[in-house]
Amino acid sequence: MSNPINRSIKVNGKEVKNRIIMPPLVCFNWGNDKGFETVSRGEHYGKRAKGGTGFIIIEATAISKDGRITDTGLGLWSDDHISQFNDIAKSCHDEDAVVTVQLVHAGMKSVGNTVYSSSPVDMENKECLGMSIEQINEVKENFVKAAIRAEKAGLDGVEIHGAHGYLLSQFTSKETNKRTDKYGGSLDNRLRLPIEIVKEVNEATGDDFIIGYRFGVNDPTMEEDKYFAKKLEDLGVHLLNVSSGIGANDIEVPKDFPFSSITYMGTEIYKEVNIPAACVGGIRKPEDAKHLLENEMIDMVAVGRGLLADPDWTNRAINDEEVDICYHCSPRCKYAVDGKKCPWYR
Ligand SMILES: Cc1cc2nc3c(=O)[nH]c(=O)nc-3n(C[C@H](O)[C@H](O)[C@H](O)COP(=O)(O)O)c2cc1C
């Protein structure tokens, strides 16, 4: 039987040559506080594209300066940012990879002394206030403008970051969203902001532009996640990249499931939708990805730290060669401190 990693798949009509996704991975300390790279991303992503990866999602990129995850992260809040993405688009397209960028507003997790979320939150060292309707409208507008810039840069699409406890998670989760207006309370109200963003981004960009959504599982419960996943499909999202949400610690995983709870949730969301779904979470070895694909547990497999450790991971997996196995450095991925501290990084 042919290697299941090496089967092509269409995402919004675009041919992706194999089933491996590089999920977004912030390159910490590789930028300045104006949203510009100081270390070439064209080279970084180009190497992973050259190593065979079919679909690359560029790291979390801020839609506004006040929504940054880190003060050295990439931005797309100004037209001046477009050219750095142009370079990445070219280096990935030269190697026949599809490439999108993840767009984020970090909400209460943003850099700054005063930050904004769905509702006010008591925080150490900073003030977190609830967003006004005007601020919510501005967030929507900034997502749309950033997506238009991504399209101008020649990227194939965007991924809207709805996971990991950032702003959109803070709206969907009832743990954080205590609003009493149309953006809070019922499930449909809590889902309103991401849904409006997806709709507006879809309307503002071309028909062949890929809209992905990084889905945060258990924001707020698995049943509600399934409802949300179907809604996103109906709205025209083309790819669900399933990861963790605010309530992700409470997931019950069947004892015989051989991967992480986050991977499990990806396989559960996959069953609910007819658009491509990807799972993630600790997939280091080619045989793990093969197992998931061969058993039709998922459409695409995201290999994060594995691709930092070995840019040739995908080609090696396709050719049944050994990969440089990510050490899963503990307590924290060394790359998360500074990209080049990964013991394997190249
Ligand atoms: C250094 C580092 C940076 C990350 N940056 C992002 C990011 O920008 N956006 C995002 O959604 N997830 C981010 N993640 C999570 C990864 O996309 C991925 O879900 C996670 O590493 C688990 O996959 P893995 O076990 O294959 O590494 C990051 C993870 C690490 C280790």
Ligand as a Chemical Component Dictionary entry (heavy atoms), coordinates in Angstrom:
data_LIG
# 
_chem_comp.id                   LIG 
_chem_comp.type                 NON-POLYMER 
_chem_comp.pdbx_formal_charge   0 
_chem_comp.three_letter_code    LIG 
# 
loop_
_chem_comp_atom.comp_id 
_chem_comp_atom.atom_id 
_chem_comp_atom.alt_atom_id 
_chem_comp_atom.type_symbol 
_chem_comp_atom.charge 
_chem_comp_atom.model_Cartn_x 
_chem_comp_atom.model_Cartn_y 
_chem_comp_atom.model_Cartn_z 
_chem_comp_atom.pdbx_ordinal 
LIG C1  C1  C 0 7.731  27.234 20.245 1  
LIG C2  C2  C 0 6.270  27.056 19.995 2  
LIG C3  C3  C 0 5.557  28.080 19.385 3  
LIG C4  C4  C 0 4.194  27.923 19.120 4  
LIG N1  N1  N 0 3.508  28.917 18.480 5  
LIG C5  C5  C 0 2.210  28.745 18.142 6  
LIG C6  C6  C 0 1.514  29.717 17.375 7  
LIG O1  O1  O 0 2.070  30.696 16.911 8  
LIG N2  N2  N 0 0.194  29.505 17.124 9  
LIG C7  C7  C 0 -0.449 28.373 17.542 10 
LIG O2  O2  O 0 -1.645 28.222 17.284 11 
LIG N3  N3  N 0 0.208  27.414 18.213 12 
LIG C8  C8  C 0 1.508  27.566 18.515 13 
LIG N4  N4  N 0 2.196  26.558 19.142 14 
LIG C9  C9  C 0 1.542  25.238 19.287 15 
LIG C10 C10 C 0 1.896  24.363 18.066 16 
LIG O3  O3  O 0 1.280  24.828 16.889 17 
LIG C11 C11 C 0 1.471  22.887 18.284 18 
LIG O4  O4  O 0 0.085  22.835 18.433 19 
LIG C12 C12 C 0 2.143  22.278 19.487 20 
LIG O5  O5  O 0 3.546  22.472 19.449 21 
LIG C13 C13 C 0 1.845  20.781 19.595 22 
LIG O6  O6  O 0 2.292  20.112 18.442 23 
LIG P1  P1  P 0 3.681  19.272 18.451 24 
LIG O7  O7  O 0 3.584  18.317 19.607 25 
LIG O8  O8  O 0 3.684  18.591 17.138 26 
LIG O9  O9  O 0 4.775  20.239 18.663 27 
LIG C14 C14 C 0 3.538  26.715 19.472 28 
LIG C15 C15 C 0 4.271  25.695 20.096 29 
LIG C16 C16 C 0 5.615  25.861 20.352 30 
LIG C17 C17 C 0 6.381  24.733 20.975 31 
# 
loop_
_chem_comp_bond.comp_id 
_chem_comp_bond.atom_id_1 
_chem_comp_bond.atom_id_2 
_chem_comp_bond.value_order 
_chem_comp_bond.pdbx_ordinal 
LIG C1  C2  SING 1  
LIG C2  C3  SING 2  
LIG C2  C16 DOUB 3  
LIG C3  C4  DOUB 4  
LIG C4  N1  SING 5  
LIG C4  C14 SING 6  
LIG N1  C5  DOUB 7  
LIG C5  C6  SING 8  
LIG C5  C8  SING 9  
LIG C6  O1  DOUB 10 
LIG C6  N2  SING 11 
LIG N2  C7  SING 12 
LIG C7  O2  DOUB 13 
LIG C7  N3  SING 14 
LIG N3  C8  DOUB 15 
LIG C8  N4  SING 16 
LIG N4  C9  SING 17 
LIG N4  C14 SING 18 
LIG C9  C10 SING 19 
LIG C10 O3  SING 20 
LIG C10 C11 SING 21 
LIG C11 O4  SING 22 
LIG C11 C12 SING 23 
LIG C12 O5  SING 24 
LIG C12 C13 SING 25 
LIG C13 O6  SING 26 
LIG O6  P1  SING 27 
LIG P1  O7  DOUB 28 
LIG P1  O8  SING 29 
LIG P1  O9  SING 30 
LIG C14 C15 DOUB 31 
LIG C15 C16 SING 32 
LIG C16 C17 SING 33 
# 
